Amino acid sequence: MTILTLDLLRHGDAEAAGCYRGRTDVPLTPLGWQQMQAYATRNPGWQCIWHSPLQRCAGPALRIAQTLQLQCQADDRLRELDFGDWDGRPYEEVWQQEQTAVMAFWQDPDASPPPGGETLGAFCARLQALENQLLTHPGLAQDPVHLLLLTHGGVIRGLLGRHLGLAVSKWSQLRIDTGSLSRLKIGYDRQHRWCELSFMNWQPGLESLG
């Protein structure tokens, strides 16, 4: 049995708060950079960093990798859900203009994606493809692998929700704050898989990170 440990780090506070920021590429705020810097103080065992190519993830990933002397690579599959016509628009504005569509999305996001947006089926397919690739990481043949994925709240909820067996309509109930870390362990023996949610929504200063 080999074990893949995924530390799922949500980017720090970013500009355009209060908006649908799926594919919208906004930078971190000074607070966001401060949140991310806290993860560059020591390495709990990360062997590599994978990150979303959007700048709110790519910038801090490169900085953390440089400080901790780790390899770092971008992957499009770690992008946030594409909100289509809503992307970049304030939540309140979309709600006022398209209440029926918004309610349908939150009640059944799989059946009612945002207009012009990514379906949950496509979203889950890219997360599964990413996971399959990580589970065939060359290091898994010999040693446990411990990776840091610096990504978005929706991606983290998707990875956790799928492994916990939650309906997609329940994913939004998983609290994933900016600058928070969650740890998912996946055991794999080429025939069976198991998973463990070690912790969720941890932030530096709240408790020790083991």
Buried (B, 14 or more C-beta within 10 A) or exposed (E): EBBBBBBBBBBBBBEBEEBBBBBBBBEBBEEBBEBBBBBBEEBBEBBBBBBBBBBBBBBBBBBBBEBBEBEBEBBEBBBBBBBBBBBBBBEEEBEEEBEEBBEBBEEBBBEBBBEEBBBBEEBBEBBBEBBEEBBEBEBBEEEBBBBBBBBBBBBBBBBBBBBBEBEBBEBBEBEBBBBBBBBBBBBBEEEEBEBEEEBBBBBBEEEEBE
